[in-house]
Amino acid sequence: MWASDINNNKIYKITQEGIPIKSFAAPTPNNISIDKHGFIWAASNNTMIYKYTQDGILLKSFVRPGPHPPRGLAIDKHGFIWFMNIVGEIWKLTQDGTILDNFDVLDNFPQGLGIDRQGFLWVCYATSLYKIRQDSTIIKILNPALLNMYGLALDKHGFLWVHDAAGLNYLVKINQKAEVIKTSGALPYIPTGLAIEGLFT
C-alpha cells in the first residue's frame, strides 16, 4: 500500500496499519495511483501528473487537464488514467496525457477517486462513497459512519480504504455494505491519497 503526503512532499510505502516502510520525495503529491506494472502515478498541486518507479525515479510527466486542483487519480486495467479535480470533473487520459473523455460527477469538493477490478469508478466525499459507471451513471451509494473521508483506494477483494481525517488521522478499511472492518492507529502524517498494489493481478 502507498500514501501521498502533500504537506511533506513525500510518497510513502506503508503497511495496512499506515506505518511508513520507505519514502521518496515528490512535489506536492495530492493523489496517487499504482498501475499493474507497479509504477506510481501522482497528481500534483503544481499542475502536473508524474510517473515514478517505486524507488522514486521520475520516468514521465505531463500537464494535467483543467485549471482546478486535483482530488483523485486512478489507473484502470488497460492503463488509462482517470483524473478528478476539486469541482468534480473526471477526465480519462492516455499515459501521455491525451484526453479521451471527460464528464462531471455529483458535486464540488470530492475527496478521492478509485477504481475496482470490474472497471467501476468510486468517488469519495466527506461522508459518502459513490460507485459509478464510466459514463457517470450512479450504481450505489455507501454512507459509512465516518465524518471526513479523504483519499480512496480499492483492493482486489473489493474493500475500500480511506483516510478518516476527522480528529486523529486513521486509515480505515470498509466493505461494500458500508461497514468499517479495520481501523489503524493514529498516523504521524496526513495521507491525501492512497494506492494499493495487485488490484489487477
Backbone hydrogen bonds, N-H to C=O, Kabsch-Sander energy under -0.5 kcal/mol:
donor,donor_aa,acceptor,acceptor_aa,energy
2,W,195,A,-3.1
3,A,12,Y,-2.3
4,S,193,G,-2.2
5,D,10,K,-2.9
8,N,5,D,-0.6
9,N,5,D,-0.6
10,K,5,D,-1.9
11,I,24,F,-2.3
12,Y,3,A,-3.2
13,K,22,K,-2.6
14,I,1,M,-3.0
14,I,12,Y,-0.5
15,T,19,I,-1.8
18,G,15,T,-1.9
21,I,13,K,-3.9
21,I,22,K,-0.5
22,K,13,K,-1.1
24,F,11,I,-1.9
26,A,9,N,-2.0
30,N,28,T,-1.2
30,N,43,A,-1.6
31,N,43,A,-1.6
33,S,41,W,-2.0
35,D,39,F,-2.2
38,G,35,D,-2.1
40,I,52,Y,-2.1
41,W,33,S,-3.1
42,A,50,Y,-2.4
43,A,31,N,-2.8
44,S,42,A,-0.6
44,S,48,M,-2.9
45,N,28,T,-1.9
47,T,44,S,-0.9
49,I,62,F,-2.7
50,Y,42,A,-2.7
51,K,60,K,-2.5
52,Y,40,I,-3.3
53,T,57,I,-1.9
56,G,53,T,-1.8
58,L,56,G,-0.5
59,L,51,K,-3.2
60,K,51,K,-1.3
62,F,49,I,-1.9
64,R,47,T,-2.5
71,R,84,M,-3.4
72,G,84,M,-1.3
73,L,113,L,-0.6
74,A,82,W,-2.1
76,D,80,F,-2.3
79,G,76,D,-1.8
81,I,93,L,-2.5
82,W,74,A,-3.4
83,F,81,I,-0.6
83,F,91,W,-2.7
84,M,72,G,-2.6
85,N,89,E,-2.0
86,I,69,P,-2.2
88,G,85,N,-1.9
90,I,103,F,-3.3
91,W,83,F,-3.0
92,K,101,D,-2.9
93,L,81,I,-3.1
93,L,91,W,-0.5
94,T,98,T,-2.0
97,G,94,T,-1.8
100,L,92,K,-3.3
101,D,92,K,-1.3
103,F,90,I,-2.1
105,V,88,G,-3.2
109,F,86,I,-3.4
111,Q,124,C,-4.2
112,G,124,C,-0.7
114,G,122,W,-2.6
116,D,120,F,-2.1
119,G,116,D,-1.7
121,L,132,I,-2.2
122,W,114,G,-2.7
123,V,130,Y,-2.7
124,C,112,G,-2.8
125,Y,123,V,-0.5
125,Y,128,S,-3.1
129,L,142,L,-2.5
130,Y,123,V,-2.8
131,K,140,K,-2.8
132,I,121,L,-3.3
132,I,130,Y,-0.6
133,R,137,T,-2.6
136,S,133,R,-1.9
139,I,131,K,-3.3
140,K,131,K,-1.4
142,L,129,L,-3.0
146,L,144,P,-2.5
149,M,126,A,-3.0
150,Y,163,H,-2.3
151,G,111,Q,-3.6
153,A,161,W,-1.8
155,D,159,F,-2.0
158,G,155,D,-1.9
160,L,174,I,-2.8
161,W,153,A,-3.0
162,V,172,V,-2.4
163,H,150,Y,-2.4
164,D,162,V,-0.6
164,D,170,Y,-2.6
165,A,148,N,-3.1
165,A,163,H,-0.9
167,G,165,A,-0.7
170,Y,164,D,-1.6
170,Y,168,L,-0.6
172,V,162,V,-3.0
172,V,170,Y,-0.5
173,K,182,K,-2.7
174,I,160,L,-3.1
175,N,179,E,-2.3
178,A,175,N,-1.7
181,I,173,K,-3.1
181,I,179,E,-0.6
182,K,173,K,-1.4
184,S,171,L,-2.5
187,L,169,N,-2.1
192,T,4,S,-1.7
192,T,190,I,-0.9
193,G,4,S,-0.8
195,A,2,W,-2.1
199,L,196,I,-0.6
201,T,198,G,-1.1
